[in-house]
Amino acid sequence: MGFVLSDEDDIVCLDLDHCINTLTGRLAPWAAVILRDAGTCYVEVSPSGDGLHIWGRADVRQGRRIRRPDGTAVEIYGTGRYIAMTGRRHGNAPSILADLSAVVSKLTA
């Protein structure tokens, strides 16, 4: 199952790569900050099992891949992508979409 991001709406996905320690289940500190900043929204474990997808709303017309110094990456997409979904909620994530505009602005600044 998945979701096609399109320019017909404002739904976006923040894809946080390699942010979950698969042995301990702990979230990397940098990812915890992004998750905190995202607020109350739908977050699921990505198909790899060691990443997160944060779903919300923002105006993102061109995707971005932000490479972190430690080799991990954050990808931000709002259109032109198919995102595979797992349905495996992270923690107690609700099934609502929050406004992620501030998080997107902070990440792309």
Secondary structure per residue as TSV (DSSP state, phi and psi in degrees):
chain	resnum	aa	ss	phi	psi
A	1	M	-	360.0	149.5
A	2	G	E	-161.0	-175.1
A	3	F	E	-138.0	135.3
A	4	V	E	-96.2	117.9
A	5	L	E	-80.0	132.6
A	6	S	-	-137.7	161.8
A	7	D	T	-81.2	8.2
A	8	E	T	-81.6	-12.3
A	9	D	S	-144.8	-174.0
A	10	D	-	-114.3	24.3
A	11	I	E	-76.8	133.3
A	12	V	E	-130.1	160.8
A	13	C	E	-132.1	128.6
A	14	L	E	-99.3	121.1
A	15	D	E	-106.3	110.5
A	16	L	E	-101.7	110.7
A	17	D	-	-83.2	143.0
A	18	H	S	47.5	50.5
A	19	C	-	-111.7	-4.4
A	20	I	B	-113.1	126.6
A	21	N	-	-74.8	113.3
A	22	T	T	-69.5	-18.2
A	23	L	T	-82.1	-39.0
A	24	T	T	-105.0	-19.8
A	25	G	-	80.3	2.2
A	26	R	-	-77.3	145.6
A	27	L	B	-89.9	137.2
A	28	A	-	-61.8	143.1
A	29	P	H	-54.5	-40.1
A	30	W	H	-63.8	-36.3
A	31	A	H	-73.2	-35.2
A	32	A	H	-61.8	-36.3
A	33	V	H	-65.4	-45.2
A	34	I	H	-62.8	-44.2
A	35	L	H	-61.4	-42.9
A	36	R	H	-61.1	-45.9
A	37	D	H	-65.3	-28.1
A	38	A	H	-69.8	-26.3
A	39	G	-	78.2	-155.3
A	40	T	S	-83.0	106.8
A	41	C	-	-157.8	173.4
A	42	Y	-	-75.0	124.5
A	43	V	E	-132.3	131.5
A	44	E	E	-131.6	157.2
A	45	V	E	-73.1	133.6
A	46	S	-	-72.7	165.9
A	47	P	T	-56.6	-27.7
A	48	S	T	-68.0	-23.3
A	49	G	S	87.1	-9.3
A	50	D	S	-123.2	18.7
A	51	G	-	-134.7	175.1
A	52	L	E	-129.0	149.6
A	53	H	E	-114.7	122.7
A	54	I	E	-106.7	121.8
A	55	W	E	-106.8	137.7
A	56	G	E	-169.5	-154.2
A	57	R	E	-127.2	137.1
A	58	A	-	-171.5	167.9
A	59	D	-	-95.2	95.3
A	60	V	-	-126.1	104.5
A	61	R	-	-100.1	-16.3
A	62	Q	S	-132.0	125.7
A	63	G	-	-65.5	154.6
A	64	R	E	-136.6	141.9
A	65	R	E	-117.2	118.2
A	66	I	E	-108.0	109.0
A	67	R	E	-82.7	127.0
A	68	R	-	-88.6	155.6
A	69	P	T	-56.8	-28.0
A	70	D	T	-85.0	5.7
A	71	G	S	95.4	-13.8
A	72	T	-	-78.1	169.1
A	73	A	E	-142.4	154.4
A	74	V	E	-119.9	128.2
A	75	E	E	-114.2	139.5
A	76	I	E	-123.9	120.2
A	77	Y	E	-132.4	142.4
A	78	G	S	-134.1	-9.9
A	79	T	S	-158.2	153.8
A	80	G	S	71.6	23.6
A	81	R	E	-136.7	147.2
A	82	Y	E	-104.6	124.3
A	83	I	E	-110.7	117.3
A	84	A	E	-68.7	135.4
A	85	M	-	-114.3	150.3
A	86	T	-	-110.1	-25.4
A	87	G	-	75.9	2.8
A	88	R	-	-88.8	92.3
A	89	R	B	-60.5	144.5
A	90	H	-	-89.9	121.8
A	91	G	T	59.7	-133.0
A	92	N	T	-104.3	34.5
A	93	A	-	-57.6	130.9
A	94	P	-	-79.4	172.3
A	95	S	S	-100.3	57.6
A	96	I	-	-128.8	158.0
A	97	L	-	-107.3	120.9
A	98	A	E	-93.1	165.2
A	99	D	E	-75.7	113.5
A	100	L	-	-101.1	12.4
A	101	S	H	-55.3	-45.3
A	102	A	H	-65.6	-39.3
A	103	V	H	-66.1	-44.1
A	104	V	H	-62.1	-43.9
A	105	S	H	-61.2	-43.4
A	106	K	H	-64.3	-43.0
A	107	L	H	-69.2	-31.1
A	108	T	H	-98.3	0.7
A	109	A	-	-67.8	360.0
